[in-house]
């Protein structure tokens, strides 16, 4: 089976998660800076990790309305679709993943000021795991 790459887009950093080859579990990778080199960094990660599909988180308000973060995530999604050619790229609802990530990191014993280095990729793991769970339930 293929490995999937999960991206939790953020204004400063993008959280990164990758599945195991069985597509059953998502694991964190180091978050990437959201700058002009992001697409190139993602392309290299895709090659290095043998990724065969990408899932981009799409943040929306609890009401379902789009926000400025939604527009940023949509822009990244469209950039990736164009840059990755035939590689499948999809979007997945990531409501509350950052909140869940903070709660999980606190339960793991990390102090709030330590969350910054981990929360983006922890949110990407939650989003990608939700995607996997949703697709394996079909």
N, C-alpha and C positions, 0 to 999 in steps of 0.2 A: 504494500500500500504506500501511498504518498505521504510526505510530510507537509503540513500546512504551516504557513506563517501568519500570525495574528499581529495586527498593528492597532494600538490604541493611540490615535492621533491627539497631539496636544500642541499648544502654541509654541512652547519652548522645546519640548522633548516628545518623542513618540515611544510609548512602551512597546516592547517586542516580546512575543512568545512564539514558540515552535512546538509542534506536536512530536510525539514519538512516531516511529514508522508505522505503527498499527493504528494511528489516528485515534487513540483512546485517551491520551493525557496530554495536557499542555504544560510546557515548562518555560520559565522566564529566561530571557536573554538580556543583556545590557541595553538600556534605553538608548536611542539615537537622538542626537540633536536635530531639531527640525530647522534645517538651514538649506542652503543651495546644494549641498552635497548629499542630502537625504536620499534621493532617488538612486544615486550611484551606490551609496552604502547599502541600500535595500537590495539592489540588483546583485551586489557582491555576496550578501548574506544568502540570497536565494540560491546562488551557484554553490557556495560553500556548504550549505546545509541540505542540498538536494530537495529544495522546496518545489512542489508541483501545483500549488494553489495558494492564493493570498486572501485573507479575510481582514477587511478594514472596518474598525469600529465606527459606528455612526451615532454620535450623541444627539439625543433629542430631549427636550424638557419632559418632565413627568406627564404633562398634559398631551404630549405627542407633537407639540409645536416645534418648529425648527428654531435654532439659536445661531449666534455667530459661530459657535463651535461646530455646529452642523455644517455650515457653509465651508469652514476650513477642512473638515473631514471629507466633504463631497469633492472639494478641489483636489485633495490628495488622492482620493479614489480615482478621479478622472485622469490625473497625471500618471498614476500607476497603470491604468488600463492602456493608455497610450504607450508608455515606456516598456511594458512587459509583453506586448504583442499577444501571442497565443496563450500565454499563461493565464488561467482563470483568476479573476479578481472579483470578489463579491463584497457587499457591505452587510453588517450585522448590527442590530440594535445593541448599544452598550450602556443603556440607562443604568445608573446606580453602580457601575463597576468600580469607579474610583472610590465611592463611599464604602463599598464592600472590601476593597483592597486596603483602605485605611483601617477598617475594623479587623481584618484578618492579620495585618501587620501588628496591631496592638495586642491581639490575642497571642501572637507569636513572641511577644515580649519586647518588641522594638518601641522605643520612646518616640513620641510624636515628631521630634526634630530629626530622627533617623529615617522617617518615612519617605522624605523627599527623594532619596537615592533609590528607593525600591518601588514606590507606589505606581509609577507609570507602567512598568513591566508586570507588576502584580495585577493591575487592572487589565492588561492585555491577556494575561493567563486566564482570568475570570471570563473575559469576553470570548476568548477562543474556546475555553472549556464549555461555555454555554452553547456556542455554535456546534461543537462536537456532540454534546448531549442532545441538542435539538435535532441533529441530522441522523443520529444513531437510533433515535426513538421512532423514526419513520418506518 
